[in-house]
Amino acid sequence: MGYPASFWLVLAANLFFFAGFQWTFATLPGYVQKIGGDAAAIGLAFGLFSFSAVAARPLVGWLVDNWGRKPVLLVGAAIFALSPALYILTDSVWPFLIVRVFHGVGIAAFTTAYTTIVADLAPPERRGEAIGLSGVTNNLAMLFAPALGAYVVSQWGYDLHLAISAGITAVCIPLLLPVVEPEREPVTGAAGPRLGSVARIRAVWVAALGISGLAVAYGAILSFLPPFAGELGLTAAGAYFTAFAVTMMLAQASAGWLSDRVGRRAVAVPGLILAVLAMVLLAMARSNAALLAAGGLFGLSWGLARVGIDTSVVDAVSAEARGTAVGFLYTVFDIGVGVGSFGLGIMAQAQGYAAAFYAAAAWAAVALAGYAGWGRKTDPSGAQRPKGQTGH
């Protein structure tokens, strides 16, 4: 069975959504410094983005299941297109941080609805493949967007740079308008899935623990990679994300197909192992080549682990609870990114950026141990569900 046209429209919209986001990956820490921020302020900027997403996820998950996938996608896209334009109006740290909170709500809305609608549109026997393909578009633009964004800043400054980011993201809105959601059983607020009952499913909370290892590492990378490279006189901060994107896409393109055949954990566990190694290598990097190798390794880790973990959560619940389950998983992810940004920002300020990367590697190892140990009893078919829910 093939994929409907709406599946490809959603993937195309996701490409533009993340292209606008990734356009600022290598430049936003510099913008914080430009308006008067230090290393702690950089960490706070990324941490607030994540924590606002955390606060929004429970409501977003409920809206995705009760209001619909497409409306939430459109709201998230609109917020994400508007936020870079608002950054242009900020000239000090605190107004910038207020916009970061608003921006974080946008990513909570879009990404929760996106993974959920991809699962809805995919044939059940190809769900892992579909989620793998959907993840490829998350980072396809990372091949060029961070490096090109950095070039625009160096030539024309931050105002044009941020305006282009807003324009790129806005393209995803007309792509979403023709999307048709699959029919589902109607869900009411009273009868709908409860966050607490969904979160208690073993497959869901074990997956959340595993994804936290990636999240803390990701938060540290987003916040501290550019200044870390600058301190060492390295010039490959933008190219790090390119290396990440290439290996991530190669891994996701095959990991989804593989997970449909050998199981979700069989691809997720090796991915989490590689996350530990990638963060240690980044902390030890003293050359552009080492920086690129660390980026490639982390991309491979991401591609394997995210496909296995995300798909296992979708497998574990009924269609009526998918938004709630995905919202919970991504809430944990957002918390981890916030810890990696703000929490490790304090460590970076006191002990240096390499110490923050080593700490992220240590947590990734803890998350790996928990996922590998407690996940052994997880039913890969997703048989464990809150009372009253049915299978696919």
N, C-alpha and C positions, 0 to 999 in steps of 0.2 A: 504494500500500500504506500502511495506517495504522499507528499506533503501538500496541503492546500496553499493557494496563493497568499492567504493571510499570514501563513508562517513565514514566507520570504519577505513580505512587507514589514513584519515585526522585526526580523533580523536586520533589514536595511535601516530601519529607524534606530535600532540599537547601535549600529555602526556610527551614525551621525551623532547620537547622544554622547557616546564615549569619545568620539573624536574631539568634540568641543571640550570635554572634560580633560582629556589627555594633552590637549594643546597647552595647558598651563602646568603640567607636571614638573617640568624642569625650571619653571620661572616663578611660580607663586611664592616660594620661600624668599626669592630676591625681592619680590614686590613688598612682602612684609618688612624686610629690611629697609627698603626704600622709604616706607612711610613711618619708620622709626622703631621697628621691632627688633628684638634680639632672638637668640636661640630658643628661649622659653616662650616667647611670643609666637614663633613659628610653630612650635609644638602645640600651643594653645589654639592656634588657628585651625590646624588639622584636627585636633582633638574635639573642638566645638562642632566642627562639621560632622564628625562621627557621632558625637553624643546627641546632637539634634536629630540625626537619623535614628538613633536608638529610641529616643522619646517618641518619635513618630511611628515606628514600625508596628506596635500593637494595633493602633488605630488603622494604619494602612492595610495590614493583613486582614482586618475585619472588613474594611471597605472593598478590598479586592474580592472577597468571598460574597459580600452582600450587595455592593453597588455595581461591581463588574470590573473586569480586567482592563478594558479599553479606556474607560473614563479616568481611571487612576494613572494609566500610562500617559494620557494627554496632560493631566495636571502636573505630573512629574517633569515632563518635557518642557512645559511652559515655565515652571520655576527655574529649571536649569538653563533655559535660554535667557531669562531675565537677570539672573544673578551676576554673570560677568559684566553686564552693562552697569549694574549697581556698584560693582567694585571701582569702576572708573570715577565715581562720585566721592569715594572715600579718600581722605588725605591724612588720616591718622589710624592708629591700630584699633581703637575701640569701635568706630563705625564699621570698619572692615569686619570685625568679629561678629557684629550684629548680622551683617549680610551672610557670613559663613553659616550662621544658625539657619537662616532661611534656605540657603543653598543645600544644606544637609537634608532638609525635608524633601527636597526634589529627588535626591538619589534614593531615599527610602521608598518613595512612591513608585518611581519608575522601575527600579530593579526588582522589587517584590512582585509587581504586576507582570513584569517581563518574563521571569522564570516560570511563573504560574501559567501564563497564556501559552508559552512554548510547550509546557507539559500537556496542556489541554489540546493543542493542535497536533501533537505527535501521535502516531499509532502506538499503542502500548508496547508492542514488541520492538519498537525503534526509539523508545524514550531516551535511553542513554545516548544514542547517536544524535538525537535532536538537541539534547542539552549540551552535548559536546560541540555541535555546530553553532549553537547559540552563544557559547562562550568564545568561539573564534572571533565573532564580530565585536566582542567587548574590547579586543586589543588589536584588531587589524590596523586601525589607524595609529597605533603606537609605533608602527614601523617608521612613520614620518612625522606625526603630530608633535611630540615633545621637541625633537630637534628643529623642526620648522618653526615652532612657536618660539623657541629660544633665539633663532635667527631673526625673526620679526622684532623681538624686543631689542636686540642689539642694533638693529638698523633704524627702527621707527619708534621705539618706546612702548610703554605699557598700555597706553590708551588704545591704540590701534590693535595691539595684540589681544586685549580683552574684548574689544568689539568684534573681532574675527571669531573668537571663541563663542560669543553669543550667537553670531550668525550661523556658524556651523551647526550648533545644537538645534536652532530653530528649524532646520531642514527636516528634522525627524517628525515634526507635527503634521505636515501634509501627507507624509507617508503612512501615518497611523489612521488617518480619517477613513480610508476605505476598508480597514480591517473588520472582519466579521468574527465575533466570538462564537465558539461552539456552544450549543445548547447544553444547559446543566439543570439539575434539579434546583428549584427555587429554594433559597435559604433565607430565613428570617433571623433577626437579631436574637430572638428568644431561643430558637431551635438550632441556631448555627453552632459551629464548633467553638469550644472554649479554649483560650490560649493555654490555661493550666493543664487541661487534659491532653491537649496535643503535645505540649512540652514534656509530659511524663512518659510518652512513648519511648521505649528504650532506643530504637533506631534514630529517633529525632535528637534526644539529648546527647547520645554518643557522637552523632555527626556534628552537633554544635561544639562539643569539646574538641573534636579534631580540627574543625575550621578555625578555632581560636588560635591555634598555632600559626596558621598562615596569616591571620589577621594582624596579630601583634607585629610580626615581621614586616608586613606590608605597610603598616602605619609608620614604623621606624624608617623604612626606605623612602616613603613619600616625603616625610618631614626632613630627614637628615642626610640623604644621599647627596644632594647638590652642595650643601656647605661642607660635608665631609670630603668630597672630591676637591672642592676649592681649597681647603686647608692643605691638602697634599699636592696641590698644583696639577691635578689631573683634569683632563678636558673631556672625558667620556661619560659625563653624567647623563646627557641626553641619549647617547648611544647605548647606555645601560638598558634603558627602557626599550630600545629597538631590539637588543639581544633577547630581552625578556619576552617581547611580543613574538618574535620568530619561533623560539622554542616552545612557548606556550601554545601557539596555534598548531604547530606540528603535533604536539602532545594531545591537544583536545580533539583534533580531527580524527585521531585514531582511538583515543581512550574511551570515547563514548561508545563506538562500535564494539570495542573490546569488552567494556563493562556489561553490554547486553549479552555477552557470551560466557564470560568467566566470573562475573560478579562485580559488585561495586567496590567492595573492600580490596579486591585483588589489584585494583588500580590506585585506590586512595592511599593505602599504606606505603607503597614505594614513594608516592608523591610527598608524603609527610616526612619520610626519611631524608629526601633530597632537600626539603626546606631547611632542615637543621644544618646540613652541609653548606647550603648556599649562604646562610647568614654568617657562618664561621668564615667562609672564604671572603665575604664582603668585609668583615671586620679586619681581616688580615691583608686586604688589598693595598698594594703600594705602587701599582702601575695600572695604566689604562687596560692592558690585556687582562689583568686579574679582575678588574672591575667588570669587563665585558663577560668574562667567564662566570662570575658570580651572577650576573643578570641572566645569562643563558640557563644556568642551573636552576635559578629560582623560577624562571618561566616554565621549565620542564616540570618542576615540582607543582606549580600552580595548575598546569594543564591536567595532570593526572589526578591530583587531590580534589580539585573543585568538581570535576565531572563525577567522580565516585561519590563524593559527599552530597552534592546537590541532588543527584538522581536518587540516592538512597532515601532522602527525606521525602521526595515526591512519591516514591514507591510506598512509603510507610503509611500514607493517609489516603482517604477518599478524595475525589475531585472537589467535593464541597468544603473540604478543610485545607486544600492546597495553599491558598493564600495565607491562612493563619500559620501553617507549618513553615512555609518559606519565610514569612515575616519573622518568626521566632529565630530561625537559623541565621538570617541576616542581621537580626538584632544582636545576637552573640558576636557575629563578625564585626559589626560596627563598634561594639564595646571593645573588642580586641584592637581594632585600628586606633580607637581613641586612647587606649592604654599605651599602644606603641608610639603614638604621637605625643600626647601630653605627659603621661607617666614617665616614659623614657626620655622625654625632653628635659625633665629635671635631672635625670642621670647624665644626659649628654652635656648639660650646662656645667655639672660638677666634675664629671670624670672623662668627658670627651665622647665623640660620636662612636668610636670603635666599641667603647664599653656598652653603649646602648644596643649595638648590633649583637654583641655577645649575649646580652640579657635576652634579646629576642630569640636567639638560637636556643637558649636554655629553656624558655617557655615552649618553643616548638617541640623540643624533646619530651617535655612533660605531656603535652597534648598528644603526641605520637604514642607514648606509652599507654595513656588512658584509652585512646581510640583503639589501639591494637588489642589491649587486654579486655576491656569491657565490651567491645564490639563483636567479640567472638560468638556471643549468644544472640546477636541480632538476627532476626528473621529477614533474609534478603527479599522475601516476597512482600514484606510490609504487612504481615498478618496482624501485628499488634496495632490496635486502633482504639480510640476512645469509645466508650460504650455508646451504642446507638448509631455508629457510623458503619457504612457498608463498604465493600471492596469496589474496585474499578469495574 
